[in-house]
């Protein structure tokens, strides 16, 4: 008969844990093979939504809180004109922590072709250390008065059809579209050579987003839609006497991933962030009204937007603190 752990919420145990190495490796050593140089810490694993999470360990001479063994990476400062995204979402607030073994994508600000990315397009976090320095965005000839040591500006126009920039800075073009590329380069410096940075022979076949009229919208909400194909945007506004809750516009992106709909407000609580749509990986933070709290297991496991466009579980209910 297999053991039943359904009544356990967490398991604590002592461990001799050396400080993480510069290479991002860490190991837990059992008490039977004690390393005299490794400090003893209290660690634990927690059962969250039917899955064991951890181990989490207390820091030596710390405040008693349990932290992951492998460290997260921090984005302290981001160079100008650089856009970083994590799990298909642009990072707006810096001094942000990125979990161990996660990746972020880098690209330069739009219009595409006006800045050149110097450095890798993808960075990996390994035990608090980035796989490479944060890349830079180098101004092109459009901003440098056609300086000879500046990369040429590439003007991109789509006179017919639609296109959009993906999270890695690539231009994704809808089939049947007409694309014009123009190189701004002084002729006296010679003729520029055109090369393609990607040899992939995969093409987008049919990218449409959910039409706005089919959405369950507030009857007072006004909208203006340019379409629901790749790169097209819908704008929202409210009549006098109403204010807009959520994003003022939404754009059909080339990610090809589903989005989760706004789940509504939980009983006696609020959700953060408040948006029309959520991308896979977005987590909801539940805040309760005065006099109400979330049960601890639910507080540790917020709803997450999944890749299939559904939420990992329903919104938890805030209950009166006297009933906890």
Buried (B, 14 or more C-beta within 10 A) or exposed (E): EEEEEEEEEBBEBEBBBBEBEEEBEBEBBEEEEEEEEBEBBEBBBBBBEEEEBBBBBBEEEEEEEBEBBBBBBBBEEBBEBBBBBBBBEEBEEEEBEBEBEBEBBBBBBBBBBBBBBEBBBEBBBBBBBBEEEBBBBBBBBBBBEBEEEBBBBBBBEBEEBBBBBBBEBBBBBBEEBEEEEEBBBEEEEEEBEEEEEEEEEEEBEEBEBBEBEEBEEEEEBEBEBEBBBBBBBBEBEBEEEEEEEBBEEBEBBBBEBBBBBBBEEBEBBEBEEEBBBBBBBBBBEBEBEEEBBBEEEBEBBBBBBBEEBEBBEEBBBBBEEEEE
